[in-house]
Amino acid sequence: MMKNKQRLVSICGVCFLFALALPAQKSTSLEQDIDMLRKYHSALPAANSGLELAAAGNWEQAGKELDRCLAILPGHPNAAYGKAVVANQAGEIAAALAWIERAEKGCLALQQVWENQKTNWLSMSREDEKRMRELAAQSIGGSTSSLACVSVDRAYESKKTGRATAEVIGGAASPFEIPAEFQVLHGNLLFKLRRLDEAEGQYLLALASEPAHERCLNNLINVYFVTRRLDKAREWLERAGQQKVRINPRLEQAIREAK
């Protein structure tokens, strides 16, 4: 009987220590999430500057600005995307592929932060909740770029209509979904490496979020043409026509004349 009592006291003691440890663990996780959002937001000016320089063809300076962003947050998806663009321009396809994969992983990491804050909302202090909401709202509205590759259109639309905090932050939508532009570049790099099945997969992912993406539709149809899947090429050609998307006239003619 005494042994059972001692064992019970011991178990209760362990449970008590575990219960004490939980808030600290949750707090640490929350602080890490807040720190990632803070770094994401503070690094955006350098990322956007780098993307604008890349769009203007100033590749060397673009690389420096993107590196400045990555020094703040090594997994920053915007900067990693920019580095993929720069590497692709230089003909460094393997390096570009590594960077675009890193960009997508960065989006997924930020998506996890987003899910964490929704899951832990009720357990946050008012001060932590306020900080998380402010940083999340900044992340939605602080990521424009001339390459239009950084965030999801509906997040911007929500902010523009004044419903970002109530509907996007508290709802199911995430401003950190992988943009179609990332997936199109990913597909293009795989196409250059002749990994055509994988390229097709990336183009289909992009079109799932942006069905009328012109370059993506052209590239996907081209994949079906070069792999002689002419039925699929014609099917997507018709879809493009229904959405009034312009397809390369030479590609369209080649598909229609192919036997």
N, C-alpha and C positions, 0 to 999 in steps of 0.2 A: 504493500500500500504506500509506504514511504517512498519507494523507488518510483512508483507511478506519479506520485505528487511532485517529486523532484523533476521527473521528465516533463511533466506538464508545465511546471514553472520555467524550465529551460526553454521549452517550445514557445511559451508566451513571451519570454524575453527576446527570442529570435524574431518573433512576429513584430514585437514592439520596435526593435532596431530596424527591421525591414520597413515598417511603416514610417519611421523617422527618415529613412533614406529616400523614400519615394518623392517627397516634395523637392528635395535637393536635386534629384535626378531630373525631375520634370523642369525645374527652374533652369538647370544647366542646359537642357535641350532647348528650352525657350530662348535663352540667351544666345545660343548658337544660331537659332533661326533668325532672331532679330539682328544679330551681327551680319549674317549672310545678306539679308535684305538691305541693311544699311550700306554694306560694301557694294552690293549690286547697284544701288541708287547713286552712291557717291562716285562710282567709276563710269557712269553713263556718259558724262560730258566727254571724257577721253575716247570712249567707244564710238560715240556719234561723230566726233571730230575725225577719227580714223576712217570711218565709213564714208564720210563726205570727201575726204582727201582721196580715198580709193576711187570714188565715183568720178572725181576730177582727173584721175590718172596720175596723181602724185604718190606713187607706190612706196617710195622710200620713207617719206614723212608719215604716210598712213601706217606703215609698220611700226614706227616709233610711237605713235599715239596709241595704237592697239596694245603694244607692249606695256605702255604706261597703265592702261586699264587692267591688263592681266596681272600686273604687279600688285594691284589692290585686291582683285578677286581672280585667282588663277583659272577658275572654271567659268568665267563670265561668258555666257553664250554669244553675246553680241560681238565681243572682241574676237572670240575664237572663229566665228563666222567670217569676220573681216580678214583674219589671218588666212583662212581657207581661200578667200577671194584673191588675196595678194599672192599666195603660193600658186594658185591656178594660173594667174596671169604670168607668173615666171616659168610656167611649164613644169613645176614641181608637183606632179599629180599625187604621188604617194603622200607627200607632206600635207597637201591640201585635203586629202581624204582623212588623214589623222585629225586635222583641225576641225573639219565639219562634224566628225564623230564626237569630238570633244565639245563642240557647240551644242549638239543634241543632248549629250549627257548633262551639260550645264542646265539646259531647260528642264530636264527630268529632275535634277536636284532641287531646282527652285519650285517645281511643281510639288515635290514632297514637302517643302517648307510650307507651301500654300495649304496642303492637306493637313499638315500638323496644326496649323493655327486654327483651322476649322474644327478639328477634333478636340483641341485643348481649350477652346474658347471659354467654356464655363469655368474652367479651373484657373483662369488667369486673374490676376489682380486688376483693378481698374486702370492702374498706371501702365501695366504690361499690355493690356488690351488697347489702350490709347496709342501706345508706341507702335504696336503691331499694325493697327489700322492706318496710322499715319504713313508708315513705311510702305505698306501694301498699296495705298492710294498713290504715293509718290512713284512706285514702280510701274503702276498702270499708266500714269500720265507723263512720265519722264523719259520716254524711250523712242522719240521720233528720229528718223534718219532719212537721208536722201535716197537710200537704197530700198526703203520701205520693207525692211526684213525683220524688224525687231520684235514686234508684239502683235497680238491678235486684234483684228479690226473691231470686233464687238466690244472688247474692253475699252478701246478709245471711244466708241459710240456711247457706251454706258457713261463714261466720264463726261462726254460732251453734253449729254442730256441731264447730267447732275445726279445720276443714280448709281454711281460707281461704288461708293461705300456701302450702301444698303443692299444692292442687288448683286454686284460682282464679288465683293469681298466676302459677304456672308453667304453667297449662293454657290452654285456648282461650278460656274465658269472660272477659269484660271487665266490670268494674263501671261502665263509662262508655257503655254502649249508650244510645241515645236512649229515655227512658222513654215508655211508652204515653201517660201524662198530657200530655206535651209535644205528642204527635201529635194527641191529641184536641182540645186547645186550638187547635192550628194549624188543624185541620179546622173547628172552630167559627168561627174568624176568617174563613176562606175562605168558609164558608157565608154569613156576614153580608155579605160582599162579592159574593155571588151567583156565586162561582167554584166551582160545584158539582162539576165533574169533579175539580178539585184537592182539594176537601174530601173527596170519596169516597176518593181515593188515601190521604189522611192517616188516615182512619178505618180503612181496610183494613190499613195499616201497624200501627196501634195494636192491632187485633184479632189480628194475626199473633203478637204477644207476649202479649196478654191476651184470649183468645177470649171470656171472659165479662164483659167490661167493659160495665156496664149502660148508662151514658150514651152510650158509643160505639155500641153496638148500636142504641139508640133513634135516634141521630142519623143513622147510616148508612141505616136503614130509612126514615127521614123523607126523606133525599135521594132514594131510589128512588121514594118516593111522590110527591113534588112534581115529579119529572121524568117521572112517569107510566110508570116501568119497574116495572110492577106484579108481573111474574113474579119479578123480583129481590127486590122488597119482600116477597113471600110466602115466597120461599126463605129469606131471612134471618130472617123471622118464625118459621119452623119451626125454624131453627137456635137461635134464642133460646129457644124452648120446650123444645128438647132439653136445653139447658144450664140450664133453670129460671131464666132471666133475665126479670125483669119488664119488659114493654113497656107504654108509655103506653096505657091502655085505649081512649082515643078514637082514637089512631093505629091501633091494631090493628083496631078496629071499622071505621074508614074504609077500610082496606086490604081487609078481608074483604068489604065491601059494594061496593067499586069494580068497575066493569065495564070 
